[in-house]
Amino acid sequence: MPDPMKPKPTTLIIVRHGQTIWNAQGRWQGWQDSPLTELGIEQAQTAATELRDYAVDRAFTSDAGRAVQTAEILAAPHGLIAIPVPELRERNYGGYEGLTSVEIEERFPGSRYTAGRDTRENWRPPDGETLSEVRDRVAPFVENLVRDFPGQTLLLVTHSGVVRVFDSICSGKSLDEIWSRQPPNACIFVLKALVGHLEVERDFLPATENVLGK
């Protein structure tokens, strides 16, 4: 028999937003925003179809417009309205936001992440956030969700930087070790969560691209 005293894991369905105009243009977004492209809308609709068999109890989203737009598409089939929260925002890229990589090098020469000099966790864009700081705002928020909603299925719509942070926590590897695992637009990452423990149920990359599995 199931132990009634044993905590029930919370299912976290983590989805990156669909492609945006700035994604297509190669512009860094961070806390700034641009709307989904037609492809981005199609990606969100495909993800919604893939999630149709999940009984989602609650939905939360980054308060960035691109995430909210994606969340509306994902949450509607479940009769839910996603709650916007700042904790699920993308990393703040500071002075890089709205710029292409070429424009960044022109305005902030030599400031990009450099292997051997920087770590992914602690490198900071000009006036922006480190990924360690992203982890520090995301992890307590998620722990509170897991504590407050045991046994429920929660949809979290967010950004690539946040997906990377979850990936690092689940794998027990540094961000430098897993950096090649780029979360695609509208990817789906499903975790089973207890307070202090995350376990991957569905990876956000196909098995053929899962470098951790090689």
Backbone hydrogen bonds, N-H to C=O, Kabsch-Sander energy under -0.5 kcal/mol:
donor,donor_aa,acceptor,acceptor_aa,energy
6,K,3,D,-1.3
10,T,193,A,-3.0
11,T,152,Q,-2.5
12,L,10,T,-0.6
12,L,191,L,-2.9
13,I,11,T,-0.6
13,I,154,L,-3.3
14,I,12,L,-0.8
14,I,189,F,-3.2
15,V,13,I,-0.5
15,V,156,L,-2.7
16,R,187,C,-1.4
17,H,158,T,-1.7
21,I,35,P,-2.1
24,A,20,T,-2.3
25,Q,21,I,-1.5
26,G,22,W,-0.8
26,G,23,N,-1.2
27,R,22,W,-3.0
28,W,99,L,-2.6
32,Q,29,Q,-2.1
37,T,19,Q,-2.1
41,I,37,T,-2.2
42,E,38,E,-2.2
43,Q,39,L,-2.7
44,A,40,G,-2.1
45,Q,41,I,-2.3
46,T,42,E,-2.4
47,A,43,Q,-2.3
48,A,44,A,-2.3
49,T,45,Q,-1.9
50,E,46,T,-2.1
51,L,47,A,-1.5
52,R,49,T,-1.3
54,Y,51,L,-1.6
56,V,54,Y,-1.3
57,D,153,T,-2.7
58,R,153,T,-1.4
60,F,155,L,-3.1
61,T,83,I,-2.5
62,S,157,V,-2.4
63,D,85,V,-0.7
67,A,64,A,-0.6
68,V,64,A,-2.5
69,Q,65,G,-2.8
70,T,66,R,-1.6
71,A,67,A,-3.1
72,E,68,V,-2.3
73,I,69,Q,-1.2
74,L,70,T,-2.0
75,A,71,A,-3.0
76,A,72,E,-1.5
78,H,75,A,-1.5
79,G,76,A,-2.1
80,L,75,A,-1.9
83,I,59,A,-2.4
85,V,61,T,-2.9
88,L,85,V,-1.0
89,R,86,P,-1.9
93,Y,91,R,-0.7
95,G,126,P,-2.8
96,Y,93,Y,-2.2
97,E,94,G,-1.6
98,G,28,W,-3.9
99,L,96,Y,-2.1
104,I,100,T,-2.4
105,E,101,S,-2.0
106,E,102,V,-1.7
107,R,103,E,-2.3
108,F,104,I,-3.5
111,S,108,F,-1.9
116,G,118,D,-0.6
117,R,114,T,-1.6
118,D,114,T,-2.7
123,W,119,T,-2.0
128,G,125,P,-2.6
129,E,92,N,-3.1
131,L,120,R,-0.7
132,S,121,E,-2.2
134,V,130,T,-1.5
135,R,131,L,-2.4
136,D,132,S,-1.9
137,R,133,E,-1.1
137,R,134,V,-0.8
138,V,134,V,-2.3
139,A,135,R,-2.6
141,F,137,R,-0.7
142,V,138,V,-2.4
143,E,139,A,-2.5
144,N,140,P,-2.1
145,L,141,F,-1.9
146,V,142,V,-2.7
147,R,143,E,-2.3
148,D,144,N,-2.6
149,F,145,L,-2.5
151,G,8,K,-0.8
152,Q,149,F,-1.6
154,L,11,T,-3.3
154,L,152,Q,-0.5
155,L,58,R,-2.5
156,L,13,I,-3.3
156,L,154,L,-0.5
157,V,60,F,-2.3
158,T,15,V,-2.8
158,T,156,L,-0.5
163,V,159,H,-2.3
164,R,160,S,-2.5
165,V,161,G,-1.6
166,F,162,V,-2.3
167,D,163,V,-2.5
168,S,164,R,-2.4
169,I,165,V,-2.3
170,C,166,F,-2.8
171,S,167,D,-2.2
172,G,168,S,-1.6
173,K,168,S,-0.9
178,I,174,S,-1.2
179,W,175,L,-0.6
179,W,176,D,-0.6
181,R,178,I,-2.4
182,Q,180,S,-1.8
186,A,17,H,-1.5
187,C,184,P,-1.8
189,F,14,I,-2.8
190,V,202,R,-2.0
191,L,12,L,-2.7
191,L,189,F,-0.5
192,K,199,E,-3.1
193,A,10,T,-2.8
193,A,191,L,-0.5
194,L,197,H,-2.5
197,H,194,L,-2.7
199,E,192,K,-2.3
201,E,190,V,-3.1
202,R,190,V,-2.0
209,E,206,P,-1.9
210,N,206,P,-0.7
210,N,207,A,-0.8
211,V,209,E,-1.3
213,G,210,N,-1.3
214,K,211,V,-1.0
